[in-house]
Amino acid sequence: MKLELYTSAFCAPCHAARAVVAEAQALVPALVVDEADVAARADQAEARGIRSTPTMVVLTDDGTEVFRAAGAPRLDQVLSALALAV
């Protein structure tokens, strides 16, 4: 499973989202996290339809999107979203 985290450099909620995603990654070793700064990877963010930061997108191993949420998530929300990708 893969989690794409779309962030921006000066976004306070992005810092919180990074910390929560790091906690989730520690609990779920199979999780692949790809953090994308929307300024540096604008094409990718546009292709995914990212409109705000932070935005989290959870994908199955075959690349199917199973969950998307904007804003800084709580750990339980991330873990529940990851369960959809299994």
PDB file with one MODEL, atoms N, CA, C and O in Angstrom:
MODEL        1
ATOM      1  N   MET A   1       0.833  -1.179   0.000  1.00  0.00           N
ATOM      2  CA  MET A   1       0.000   0.000   0.000  1.00  0.00           C
ATOM      3  C   MET A   1       0.875   1.239   0.000  1.00  0.00           C
ATOM      4  O   MET A   1       2.022   1.212   0.445  1.00  0.00           O
ATOM      5  N   LYS A   2       0.317   2.314  -0.502  1.00  0.00           N
ATOM      6  CA  LYS A   2       1.081   3.551  -0.648  1.00  0.00           C
ATOM      7  C   LYS A   2       0.238   4.724  -0.146  1.00  0.00           C
ATOM      8  O   LYS A   2      -0.974   4.776  -0.353  1.00  0.00           O
ATOM      9  N   LEU A   3       0.907   5.648   0.510  1.00  0.00           N
ATOM     10  CA  LEU A   3       0.260   6.866   0.962  1.00  0.00           C
ATOM     11  C   LEU A   3       1.004   8.022   0.318  1.00  0.00           C
ATOM     12  O   LEU A   3       2.210   8.184   0.508  1.00  0.00           O
ATOM     13  N   GLU A   4       0.281   8.812  -0.435  1.00  0.00           N
ATOM     14  CA  GLU A   4       0.843  10.037  -1.006  1.00  0.00           C
ATOM     15  C   GLU A   4       0.403  11.189  -0.116  1.00  0.00           C
ATOM     16  O   GLU A   4      -0.786  11.359   0.152  1.00  0.00           O
ATOM     17  N   LEU A   5       1.366  11.973   0.337  1.00  0.00           N
ATOM     18  CA  LEU A   5       1.075  13.125   1.185  1.00  0.00           C
ATOM     19  C   LEU A   5       1.503  14.372   0.433  1.00  0.00           C
ATOM     20  O   LEU A   5       2.689  14.571   0.169  1.00  0.00           O
ATOM     21  N   TYR A   6       0.540  15.206   0.091  1.00  0.00           N
ATOM     22  CA  TYR A   6       0.795  16.439  -0.645  1.00  0.00           C
ATOM     23  C   TYR A   6       0.892  17.573   0.360  1.00  0.00           C
ATOM     24  O   TYR A   6      -0.031  17.810   1.139  1.00  0.00           O
ATOM     25  N   THR A   7       2.026  18.272   0.335  1.00  0.00           N
ATOM     26  CA  THR A   7       2.311  19.308   1.317  1.00  0.00           C
ATOM     27  C   THR A   7       2.841  20.559   0.629  1.00  0.00           C
ATOM     28  O   THR A   7       3.084  20.575  -0.577  1.00  0.00           O
ATOM     29  N   SER A   8       3.013  21.606   1.431  1.00  0.00           N
ATOM     30  CA  SER A   8       3.690  22.810   0.964  1.00  0.00           C
ATOM     31  C   SER A   8       4.597  23.300   2.099  1.00  0.00           C
ATOM     32  O   SER A   8       4.352  23.005   3.268  1.00  0.00           O
ATOM     33  N   ALA A   9       5.613  24.027   1.753  1.00  0.00           N
ATOM     34  CA  ALA A   9       6.673  24.382   2.690  1.00  0.00           C
ATOM     35  C   ALA A   9       6.200  25.203   3.891  1.00  0.00           C
ATOM     36  O   ALA A   9       6.681  24.993   5.004  1.00  0.00           O
ATOM     37  N   PHE A  10       5.284  26.115   3.688  1.00  0.00           N
ATOM     38  CA  PHE A  10       4.903  27.032   4.761  1.00  0.00           C
ATOM     39  C   PHE A  10       3.535  26.723   5.352  1.00  0.00           C
ATOM     40  O   PHE A  10       2.861  27.612   5.872  1.00  0.00           O
ATOM     41  N   CYS A  11       3.136  25.482   5.272  1.00  0.00           N
ATOM     42  CA  CYS A  11       1.820  25.040   5.735  1.00  0.00           C
ATOM     43  C   CYS A  11       1.950  24.439   7.131  1.00  0.00           C
ATOM     44  O   CYS A  11       2.537  23.368   7.284  1.00  0.00           O
ATOM     45  N   ALA A  12       1.414  25.106   8.150  1.00  0.00           N
ATOM     46  CA  ALA A  12       1.507  24.597   9.522  1.00  0.00           C
ATOM     47  C   ALA A  12       0.834  23.230   9.678  1.00  0.00           C
ATOM     48  O   ALA A  12       1.425  22.346  10.298  1.00  0.00           O
ATOM     49  N   PRO A  13      -0.378  23.016   9.142  1.00  0.00           N
ATOM     50  CA  PRO A  13      -0.987  21.690   9.264  1.00  0.00           C
ATOM     51  C   PRO A  13      -0.165  20.587   8.575  1.00  0.00           C
ATOM     52  O   PRO A  13      -0.280  19.417   8.939  1.00  0.00           O
ATOM     53  N   CYS A  14       0.654  20.948   7.596  1.00  0.00           N
ATOM     54  CA  CYS A  14       1.493  19.962   6.912  1.00  0.00           C
ATOM     55  C   CYS A  14       2.508  19.352   7.864  1.00  0.00           C
ATOM     56  O   CYS A  14       2.819  18.165   7.765  1.00  0.00           O
ATOM     57  N   HIS A  15       3.027  20.157   8.785  1.00  0.00           N
ATOM     58  CA  HIS A  15       3.988  19.648   9.761  1.00  0.00           C
ATOM     59  C   HIS A  15       3.320  18.602  10.650  1.00  0.00           C
ATOM     60  O   HIS A  15       3.915  17.566  10.946  1.00  0.00           O
ATOM     61  N   ALA A  16       2.094  18.869  11.071  1.00  0.00           N
ATOM     62  CA  ALA A  16       1.355  17.911  11.890  1.00  0.00           C
ATOM     63  C   ALA A  16       1.052  16.650  11.095  1.00  0.00           C
ATOM     64  O   ALA A  16       1.163  15.542  11.620  1.00  0.00           O
ATOM     65  N   ALA A  17       0.672  16.810   9.835  1.00  0.00           N
ATOM     66  CA  ALA A  17       0.365  15.656   8.985  1.00  0.00           C
ATOM     67  C   ALA A  17       1.598  14.774   8.801  1.00  0.00           C
ATOM     68  O   ALA A  17       1.494  13.548   8.849  1.00  0.00           O
ATOM     69  N   ARG A  18       2.747  15.380   8.593  1.00  0.00           N
ATOM     70  CA  ARG A  18       4.002  14.608   8.451  1.00  0.00           C
ATOM     71  C   ARG A  18       4.265  13.758   9.679  1.00  0.00           C
ATOM     72  O   ARG A  18       4.652  12.595   9.565  1.00  0.00           O
ATOM     73  N   ALA A  19       4.056  14.337  10.854  1.00  0.00           N
ATOM     74  CA  ALA A  19       4.317  13.617  12.106  1.00  0.00           C
ATOM     75  C   ALA A  19       3.379  12.426  12.260  1.00  0.00           C
ATOM     76  O   ALA A  19       3.805  11.344  12.666  1.00  0.00           O
ATOM     77  N   VAL A  20       2.113  12.621  11.938  1.00  0.00           N
ATOM     78  CA  VAL A  20       1.135  11.533  12.053  1.00  0.00           C
ATOM     79  C   VAL A  20       1.433  10.437  11.038  1.00  0.00           C
ATOM     80  O   VAL A  20       1.352   9.253  11.363  1.00  0.00           O
ATOM     81  N   VAL A  21       1.774  10.817   9.825  1.00  0.00           N
ATOM     82  CA  VAL A  21       2.107   9.823   8.793  1.00  0.00           C
ATOM     83  C   VAL A  21       3.361   9.048   9.198  1.00  0.00           C
ATOM     84  O   VAL A  21       3.441   7.844   8.955  1.00  0.00           O
ATOM     85  N   ALA A  22       4.326   9.707   9.801  1.00  0.00           N
ATOM     86  CA  ALA A  22       5.535   9.014  10.271  1.00  0.00           C
ATOM     87  C   ALA A  22       5.185   7.996  11.358  1.00  0.00           C
ATOM     88  O   ALA A  22       5.744   6.899  11.386  1.00  0.00           O
ATOM     89  N   GLU A  23       4.262   8.356  12.249  1.00  0.00           N
ATOM     90  CA  GLU A  23       3.797   7.407  13.277  1.00  0.00           C
ATOM     91  C   GLU A  23       3.147   6.197  12.630  1.00  0.00           C
ATOM     92  O   GLU A  23       3.411   5.062  13.024  1.00  0.00           O
ATOM     93  N   ALA A  24       2.296   6.434  11.637  1.00  0.00           N
ATOM     94  CA  ALA A  24       1.617   5.342  10.940  1.00  0.00           C
ATOM     95  C   ALA A  24       2.628   4.453  10.238  1.00  0.00           C
ATOM     96  O   ALA A  24       2.493   3.229  10.242  1.00  0.00           O
ATOM     97  N   GLN A  25       3.633   5.059   9.639  1.00  0.00           N
ATOM     98  CA  GLN A  25       4.651   4.288   8.932  1.00  0.00           C
ATOM     99  C   GLN A  25       5.438   3.411   9.909  1.00  0.00           C
ATOM    100  O   GLN A  25       5.839   2.302   9.556  1.00  0.00           O
ATOM    101  N   ALA A  26       5.658   3.888  11.107  1.00  0.00           N
ATOM    102  CA  ALA A  26       6.347   3.090  12.124  1.00  0.00           C
ATOM    103  C   ALA A  26       5.501   1.886  12.540  1.00  0.00           C
ATOM    104  O   ALA A  26       6.040   0.824  12.852  1.00  0.00           O
ATOM    105  N   LEU A  27       4.184   2.052  12.546  1.00  0.00           N
ATOM    106  CA  LEU A  27       3.278   0.967  12.934  1.00  0.00           C
ATOM    107  C   LEU A  27       2.981  -0.003  11.792  1.00  0.00           C
ATOM    108  O   LEU A  27       2.651  -1.165  12.029  1.00  0.00           O
ATOM    109  N   VAL A  28       3.099   0.473  10.562  1.00  0.00           N
ATOM    110  CA  VAL A  28       2.786  -0.338   9.381  1.00  0.00           C
ATOM    111  C   VAL A  28       4.027  -0.351   8.481  1.00  0.00           C
ATOM    112  O   VAL A  28       4.129   0.456   7.557  1.00  0.00           O
ATOM    113  N   PRO A  29       4.966  -1.262   8.747  1.00  0.00           N
ATOM    114  CA  PRO A  29       6.234  -1.267   8.008  1.00  0.00           C
ATOM    115  C   PRO A  29       6.084  -1.432   6.496  1.00  0.00           C
ATOM    116  O   PRO A  29       6.951  -0.988   5.744  1.00  0.00           O
ATOM    117  N   ALA A  30       5.008  -2.057   6.040  1.00  0.00           N
ATOM    118  CA  ALA A  30       4.815  -2.252   4.598  1.00  0.00           C
ATOM    119  C   ALA A  30       4.366  -0.978   3.886  1.00  0.00           C
ATOM    120  O   ALA A  30       4.316  -0.938   2.657  1.00  0.00           O
ATOM    121  N   LEU A  31       4.041   0.053   4.648  1.00  0.00           N
ATOM    122  CA  LEU A  31       3.547   1.296   4.067  1.00  0.00           C
ATOM    123  C   LEU A  31       4.663   2.049   3.352  1.00  0.00           C
ATOM    124  O   LEU A  31       5.733   2.287   3.913  1.00  0.00           O
ATOM    125  N   VAL A  32       4.394   2.416   2.111  1.00  0.00           N
ATOM    126  CA  VAL A  32       5.309   3.260   1.336  1.00  0.00           C
ATOM    127  C   VAL A  32       4.718   4.668   1.338  1.00  0.00           C
ATOM    128  O   VAL A  32       3.574   4.873   0.930  1.00  0.00           O
ATOM    129  N   VAL A  33       5.502   5.625   1.795  1.00  0.00           N
ATOM    130  CA  VAL A  33       5.036   7.010   1.851  1.00  0.00           C
ATOM    131  C   VAL A  33       5.792   7.827   0.808  1.00  0.00           C
ATOM    132  O   VAL A  33       7.018   7.766   0.707  1.00  0.00           O
ATOM    133  N   ASP A  34       5.027   8.587   0.041  1.00  0.00           N
ATOM    134  CA  ASP A  34       5.608   9.492  -0.947  1.00  0.00           C
ATOM    135  C   ASP A  34       5.101  10.886  -0.629  1.00  0.00           C
ATOM    136  O   ASP A  34       3.939  11.203  -0.884  1.00  0.00           O
ATOM    137  N   GLU A  35       5.976  11.725  -0.068  1.00  0.00           N
ATOM    138  CA  GLU A  35       5.585  13.100   0.206  1.00  0.00           C
ATOM    139  C   GLU A  35       5.933  13.958  -0.994  1.00  0.00           C
ATOM    140  O   GLU A  35       7.060  13.927  -1.487  1.00  0.00           O
ATOM    141  N   ALA A  36       4.968  14.715  -1.453  1.00  0.00           N
ATOM    142  CA  ALA A  36       5.161  15.561  -2.631  1.00  0.00           C
ATOM    143  C   ALA A  36       4.860  17.013  -2.268  1.00  0.00           C
ATOM    144  O   ALA A  36       3.736  17.352  -1.898  1.00  0.00           O
ATOM    145  N   ASP A  37       5.867  17.855  -2.377  1.00  0.00           N
ATOM    146  CA  ASP A  37       5.672  19.291  -2.204  1.00  0.00           C
ATOM    147  C   ASP A  37       4.973  19.792  -3.469  1.00  0.00           C
ATOM    148  O   ASP A  37       5.482  19.608  -4.575  1.00  0.00           O
ATOM    149  N   VAL A  38       3.828  20.415  -3.311  1.00  0.00           N
ATOM    150  CA  VAL A  38       3.034  20.805  -4.483  1.00  0.00           C
ATOM    151  C   VAL A  38       3.740  21.842  -5.358  1.00  0.00           C
ATOM    152  O   VAL A  38       3.458  21.934  -6.553  1.00  0.00           O
ATOM    153  N   ALA A  39       4.642  22.611  -4.786  1.00  0.00           N
ATOM    154  CA  ALA A  39       5.382  23.579  -5.601  1.00  0.00           C
ATOM    155  C   ALA A  39       6.434  22.870  -6.453  1.00  0.00           C
ATOM    156  O   ALA A  39       6.646  23.225  -7.613  1.00  0.00           O
ATOM    157  N   ALA A  40       7.082  21.881  -5.879  1.00  0.00           N
ATOM    158  CA  ALA A  40       8.139  21.162  -6.600  1.00  0.00           C
ATOM    159  C   ALA A  40       7.595  20.126  -7.570  1.00  0.00           C
ATOM    160  O   ALA A  40       8.222  19.821  -8.585  1.00  0.00           O
ATOM    161  N   ARG A  41       6.423  19.587  -7.252  1.00  0.00           N
ATOM    162  CA  ARG A  41       5.840  18.541  -8.099  1.00  0.00           C
ATOM    163  C   ARG A  41       4.423  18.935  -8.516  1.00  0.00           C
ATOM    164  O   ARG A  41       3.462  18.191  -8.322  1.00  0.00           O
ATOM    165  N   ALA A  42       4.333  20.122  -9.091  1.00  0.00           N
ATOM    166  CA  ALA A  42       3.037  20.684  -9.474  1.00  0.00           C
ATOM    167  C   ALA A  42       2.290  19.807 -10.471  1.00  0.00           C
ATOM    168  O   ALA A  42       1.070  19.670 -10.370  1.00  0.00           O
ATOM    169  N   ASP A  43       2.992  19.210 -11.428  1.00  0.00           N
ATOM    170  CA  ASP A  43       2.329  18.352 -12.419  1.00  0.00           C
ATOM    171  C   ASP A  43       1.650  17.164 -11.760  1.00  0.00           C
ATOM    172  O   ASP A  43       0.517  16.823 -12.099  1.00  0.00           O
ATOM    173  N   GLN A  44       2.346  16.528 -10.813  1.00  0.00           N
ATOM    174  CA  GLN A  44       1.776  15.376 -10.111  1.00  0.00           C
ATOM    175  C   GLN A  44       0.563  15.806  -9.293  1.00  0.00           C
ATOM    176  O   GLN A  44      -0.470  15.135  -9.312  1.00  0.00           O
ATOM    177  N   ALA A  45       0.682  16.918  -8.575  1.00  0.00           N
ATOM    178  CA  ALA A  45      -0.427  17.406  -7.755  1.00  0.00           C
ATOM    179  C   ALA A  45      -1.634  17.743  -8.631  1.00  0.00           C
ATOM    180  O   ALA A  45      -2.769  17.424  -8.277  1.00  0.00           O
ATOM    181  N   GLU A  46      -1.393  18.380  -9.757  1.00  0.00           N
ATOM    182  CA  GLU A  46      -2.487  18.729 -10.667  1.00  0.00           C
ATOM    183  C   GLU A  46      -3.142  17.469 -11.234  1.00  0.00           C
ATOM    184  O   GLU A  46      -4.367  17.395 -11.323  1.00  0.00           O
ATOM    185  N   ALA A  47      -2.340  16.490 -11.613  1.00  0.00           N
ATOM    186  CA  ALA A  47      -2.881  15.241 -12.160  1.00  0.00           C
ATOM    187  C   ALA A  47      -3.750  14.519 -11.138  1.00  0.00           C
ATOM    188  O   ALA A  47      -4.721  13.861 -11.511  1.00  0.00           O
ATOM    189  N   ARG A  48      -3.419  14.631  -9.860  1.00  0.00           N
ATOM    190  CA  ARG A  48      -4.202  14.000  -8.795  1.00  0.00           C
ATOM    191  C   ARG A  48      -5.392  14.861  -8.362  1.00  0.00           C
ATOM    192  O   ARG A  48      -6.234  14.403  -7.589  1.00  0.00           O
ATOM    193  N   GLY A  49      -5.468  16.088  -8.846  1.00  0.00           N
ATOM    194  CA  GLY A  49      -6.580  16.964  -8.456  1.00  0.00           C
ATOM    195  C   GLY A  49      -6.434  17.519  -7.050  1.00  0.00           C
ATOM    196  O   GLY A  49      -7.430  17.744  -6.362  1.00  0.00           O
ATOM    197  N   ILE A  50      -5.208  17.740  -6.624  1.00  0.00           N
ATOM    198  CA  ILE A  50      -4.955  18.268  -5.278  1.00  0.00           C
ATOM    199  C   ILE A  50      -5.282  19.760  -5.268  1.00  0.00           C
ATOM    200  O   ILE A  50      -4.765  20.528  -6.080  1.00  0.00           O
ATOM    201  N   ARG A  51      -6.148  20.156  -4.337  1.00  0.00           N
ATOM    202  CA  ARG A  51      -6.601  21.548  -4.260  1.00  0.00           C
ATOM    203  C   ARG A  51      -6.143  22.256  -2.991  1.00  0.00           C
ATOM    204  O   ARG A  51      -6.184  23.483  -2.914  1.00  0.00           O
ATOM    205  N   SER A  52      -5.701  21.475  -1.981  1.00  0.00           N
ATOM    206  CA  SER A  52      -5.255  22.088  -0.729  1.00  0.00           C
ATOM    207  C   SER A  52      -4.205  21.195  -0.080  1.00  0.00           C
ATOM    208  O   SER A  52      -4.078  20.014  -0.402  1.00  0.00           O
ATOM    209  N   THR A  53      -3.454  21.795   0.844  1.00  0.00           N
ATOM    210  CA  THR A  53      -2.451  21.024   1.575  1.00  0.00           C
ATOM    211  C   THR A  53      -2.718  21.150   3.064  1.00  0.00           C
ATOM    212  O   THR A  53      -3.164  22.197   3.532  1.00  0.00           O
ATOM    213  N   PRO A  54      -2.451  20.106   3.799  1.00  0.00           N
ATOM    214  CA  PRO A  54      -2.019  18.795   3.343  1.00  0.00           C
ATOM    215  C   PRO A  54      -3.202  17.993   2.793  1.00  0.00           C
ATOM    216  O   PRO A  54      -4.340  18.160   3.231  1.00  0.00           O
ATOM    217  N   THR A  55      -2.915  17.137   1.845  1.00  0.00           N
ATOM    218  CA  THR A  55      -3.890  16.164   1.353  1.00  0.00           C
ATOM    219  C   THR A  55      -3.219  14.803   1.342  1.00  0.00           C
ATOM    220  O   THR A  55      -2.086  14.654   0.886  1.00  0.00           O
ATOM    221  N   MET A  56      -3.939  13.813   1.851  1.00  0.00           N
ATOM    222  CA  MET A  56      -3.447  12.451   1.925  1.00  0.00           C
ATOM    223  C   MET A  56      -4.251  11.598   0.947  1.00  0.00           C
ATOM    224  O   MET A  56      -5.481  11.657   0.926  1.00  0.00           O
ATOM    225  N   VAL A  57      -3.547  10.807   0.141  1.00  0.00           N
ATOM    226  CA  VAL A  57      -4.190   9.887  -0.799  1.00  0.00           C
ATOM    227  C   VAL A  57      -3.631   8.496  -0.509  1.00  0.00           C
ATOM    228  O   VAL A  57      -2.416   8.297  -0.501  1.00  0.00           O
ATOM    229  N   VAL A  58      -4.528   7.533  -0.269  1.00  0.00           N
ATOM    230  CA  VAL A  58      -4.118   6.155   0.000  1.00  0.00           C
ATOM    231  C   VAL A  58      -4.431   5.316  -1.228  1.00  0.00           C
ATOM    232  O   VAL A  58      -5.532   5.372  -1.776  1.00  0.00           O
ATOM    233  N   LEU A  59      -3.433   4.532  -1.652  1.00  0.00           N
ATOM    234  CA  LEU A  59      -3.551   3.711  -2.851  1.00  0.00           C
ATOM    235  C   LEU A  59      -3.281   2.247  -2.517  1.00  0.00           C
ATOM    236  O   LEU A  59      -2.490   1.935  -1.626  1.00  0.00           O
ATOM    237  N   THR A  60      -3.948   1.358  -3.244  1.00  0.00           N
ATOM    238  CA  THR A  60      -3.640  -0.061  -3.130  1.00  0.00           C
ATOM    239  C   THR A  60      -2.338  -0.334  -3.868  1.00  0.00           C
ATOM    240  O   THR A  60      -1.782   0.555  -4.512  1.00  0.00           O
ATOM    241  N   ASP A  61      -1.858  -1.568  -3.771  1.00  0.00           N
ATOM    242  CA  ASP A  61      -0.611  -1.927  -4.452  1.00  0.00           C
ATOM    243  C   ASP A  61      -0.707  -1.766  -5.964  1.00  0.00           C
ATOM    244  O   ASP A  61       0.302  -1.527  -6.628  1.00  0.00           O
ATOM    245  N   ASP A  62      -1.915  -1.896  -6.511  1.00  0.00           N
ATOM    246  CA  ASP A  62      -2.066  -1.745  -7.972  1.00  0.00           C
ATOM    247  C   ASP A  62      -2.339  -0.300  -8.390  1.00  0.00           C
ATOM    248  O   ASP A  62      -2.582  -0.028  -9.565  1.00  0.00           O
ATOM    249  N   GLY A  63      -2.297   0.635  -7.417  1.00  0.00           N
ATOM    250  CA  GLY A  63      -2.456   2.051  -7.736  1.00  0.00           C
ATOM    251  C   GLY A  63      -3.866   2.586  -7.674  1.00  0.00           C
ATOM    252  O   GLY A  63      -4.101   3.739  -8.036  1.00  0.00           O
ATOM    253  N   THR A  64      -4.812   1.783  -7.226  1.00  0.00           N
ATOM    254  CA  THR A  64      -6.199   2.236  -7.106  1.00  0.00           C
ATOM    255  C   THR A  64      -6.355   3.123  -5.873  1.00  0.00           C
ATOM    256  O   THR A  64      -5.974   2.736  -4.768  1.00  0.00           O
ATOM    257  N   GLU A  65      -6.911   4.303  -6.068  1.00  0.00           N
ATOM    258  CA  GLU A  65      -7.147   5.206  -4.943  1.00  0.00           C
ATOM    259  C   GLU A  65      -8.331   4.695  -4.131  1.00  0.00           C
ATOM    260  O   GLU A  65      -9.412   4.464  -4.672  1.00  0.00           O
ATOM    261  N   VAL A  66      -8.118   4.521  -2.821  1.00  0.00           N
ATOM    262  CA  VAL A  66      -9.186   4.037  -1.953  1.00  0.00           C
ATOM    263  C   VAL A  66      -9.600   5.053  -0.894  1.00  0.00           C
ATOM    264  O   VAL A  66     -10.631   4.888  -0.242  1.00  0.00           O
ATOM    265  N   PHE A  67      -8.795   6.105  -0.722  1.00  0.00           N
ATOM    266  CA  PHE A  67      -9.129   7.101   0.292  1.00  0.00           C
ATOM    267  C   PHE A  67      -8.406   8.403  -0.025  1.00  0.00           C
ATOM    268  O   PHE A  67      -7.287   8.406  -0.539  1.00  0.00           O
ATOM    269  N   ARG A  68      -9.074   9.505   0.293  1.00  0.00           N
ATOM    270  CA  ARG A  68      -8.486  10.839   0.121  1.00  0.00           C
ATOM    271  C   ARG A  68      -9.072  11.744   1.193  1.00  0.00           C
ATOM    272  O   ARG A  68     -10.271  11.709   1.470  1.00  0.00           O
ATOM    273  N   ALA A  69      -8.210  12.554   1.789  1.00  0.00           N
ATOM    274  CA  ALA A  69      -8.688  13.515   2.785  1.00  0.00           C
ATOM    275  C   ALA A  69      -7.749  14.705   2.825  1.00  0.00           C
ATOM    276  O   ALA A  69      -6.532  14.558   2.712  1.00  0.00           O
ATOM    277  N   ALA A  70      -8.321  15.873   2.984  1.00  0.00           N
ATOM    278  CA  ALA A  70      -7.547  17.105   3.136  1.00  0.00           C
ATOM    279  C   ALA A  70      -7.494  17.466   4.614  1.00  0.00           C
ATOM    280  O   ALA A  70      -8.395  17.132   5.383  1.00  0.00           O
ATOM    281  N   GLY A  71      -6.426  18.151   4.995  1.00  0.00           N
ATOM    282  CA  GLY A  71      -6.264  18.556   6.390  1.00  0.00           C
ATOM    283  C   GLY A  71      -5.351  17.606   7.129  1.00  0.00           C
ATOM    284  O   GLY A  71      -5.022  16.528   6.634  1.00  0.00           O
ATOM    285  N   ALA A  72      -4.945  18.014   8.323  1.00  0.00           N
ATOM    286  CA  ALA A  72      -4.057  17.185   9.140  1.00  0.00           C
ATOM    287  C   ALA A  72      -4.865  16.056   9.777  1.00  0.00           C
ATOM    288  O   ALA A  72      -5.802  16.313  10.532  1.00  0.00           O
ATOM    289  N   PRO A  73      -4.506  14.810   9.476  1.00  0.00           N
ATOM    290  CA  PRO A  73      -5.273  13.676  10.003  1.00  0.00           C
ATOM    291  C   PRO A  73      -4.816  13.285  11.407  1.00  0.00           C
ATOM    292  O   PRO A  73      -3.722  13.641  11.845  1.00  0.00           O
ATOM    293  N   ARG A  74      -5.677  12.547  12.094  1.00  0.00           N
ATOM    294  CA  ARG A  74      -5.296  11.901  13.347  1.00  0.00           C
ATOM    295  C   ARG A  74      -4.766  10.509  12.999  1.00  0.00           C
ATOM    296  O   ARG A  74      -5.055   9.985  11.924  1.00  0.00           O
ATOM    297  N   LEU A  75      -4.006   9.922  13.891  1.00  0.00           N
ATOM    298  CA  LEU A  75      -3.424   8.605  13.650  1.00  0.00           C
ATOM    299  C   LEU A  75      -4.492   7.554  13.376  1.00  0.00           C
ATOM    300  O   LEU A  75      -4.334   6.734  12.472  1.00  0.00           O
ATOM    301  N   ASP A  76      -5.588   7.570  14.154  1.00  0.00           N
ATOM    302  CA  ASP A  76      -6.645   6.576  13.930  1.00  0.00           C
ATOM    303  C   ASP A  76      -7.273   6.730  12.542  1.00  0.00           C
ATOM    304  O   ASP A  76      -7.677   5.739  11.934  1.00  0.00           O
ATOM    305  N   GLN A  77      -7.355   7.946  12.045  1.00  0.00           N
ATOM    306  CA  GLN A  77      -7.899   8.159  10.699  1.00  0.00           C
ATOM    307  C   GLN A  77      -6.974   7.574   9.633  1.00  0.00           C
ATOM    308  O   GLN A  77      -7.432   6.957   8.671  1.00  0.00           O
ATOM    309  N   VAL A  78      -5.675   7.774   9.812  1.00  0.00           N
ATOM    310  CA  VAL A  78      -4.711   7.241   8.849  1.00  0.00           C
ATOM    311  C   VAL A  78      -4.753   5.714   8.848  1.00  0.00           C
ATOM    312  O   VAL A  78      -4.775   5.084   7.791  1.00  0.00           O
ATOM    313  N   LEU A  79      -4.765   5.131  10.038  1.00  0.00           N
ATOM    314  CA  LEU A  79      -4.779   3.669  10.128  1.00  0.00           C
ATOM    315  C   LEU A  79      -6.065   3.086   9.532  1.00  0.00           C
ATOM    316  O   LEU A  79      -6.021   2.047   8.873  1.00  0.00           O
ATOM    317  N   SER A  80      -7.188   3.733   9.753  1.00  0.00           N
ATOM    318  CA  SER A  80      -8.458   3.276   9.160  1.00  0.00           C
ATOM    319  C   SER A  80      -8.409   3.377   7.640  1.00  0.00           C
ATOM    320  O   SER A  80      -8.896   2.490   6.940  1.00  0.00           O
ATOM    321  N   ALA A  81      -7.825   4.451   7.132  1.00  0.00           N
ATOM    322  CA  ALA A  81      -7.697   4.618   5.676  1.00  0.00           C
ATOM    323  C   ALA A  81      -6.788   3.546   5.087  1.00  0.00           C
ATOM    324  O   ALA A  81      -7.065   3.011   4.013  1.00  0.00           O
ATOM    325  N   LEU A  82      -5.707   3.234   5.790  1.00  0.00           N
ATOM    326  CA  LEU A  82      -4.790   2.205   5.305  1.00  0.00           C
ATOM    327  C   LEU A  82      -5.454   0.830   5.262  1.00  0.00           C
ATOM    328  O   LEU A  82      -5.141   0.019   4.390  1.00  0.00           O
ATOM    329  N   ALA A  83      -6.359   0.566   6.188  1.00  0.00           N
ATOM    330  CA  ALA A  83      -7.069  -0.711   6.202  1.00  0.00           C
ATOM    331  C   ALA A  83      -7.885  -0.908   4.924  1.00  0.00           C
ATOM    332  O   ALA A  83      -8.124  -2.045   4.516  1.00  0.00           O
ATOM    333  N   LEU A  84      -8.309   0.174   4.294  1.00  0.00           N
ATOM    334  CA  LEU A  84      -9.069   0.083   3.043  1.00  0.00           C
ATOM    335  C   LEU A  84      -8.202  -0.377   1.887  1.00  0.00           C
ATOM    336  O   LEU A  84      -8.716  -0.863   0.880  1.00  0.00           O
ATOM    337  N   ALA A  85      -6.896  -0.231   2.020  1.00  0.00           N
ATOM    338  CA  ALA A  85      -5.980  -0.571   0.930  1.00  0.00           C
ATOM    339  C   ALA A  85      -5.493  -2.016   0.993  1.00  0.00           C
ATOM    340  O   ALA A  85      -4.775  -2.469   0.102  1.00  0.00           O
ATOM    341  N   VAL A  86      -5.875  -2.728   2.029  1.00  0.00           N
ATOM    342  CA  VAL A  86      -5.389  -4.106   2.179  1.00  0.00           C
ATOM    343  C   VAL A  86      -6.268  -5.059   1.419  1.00  0.00           C
ATOM    344  O   VAL A  86      -6.021  -6.265   1.423  1.00  0.00           O
TER     345      VAL A  86
ENDMDL
END
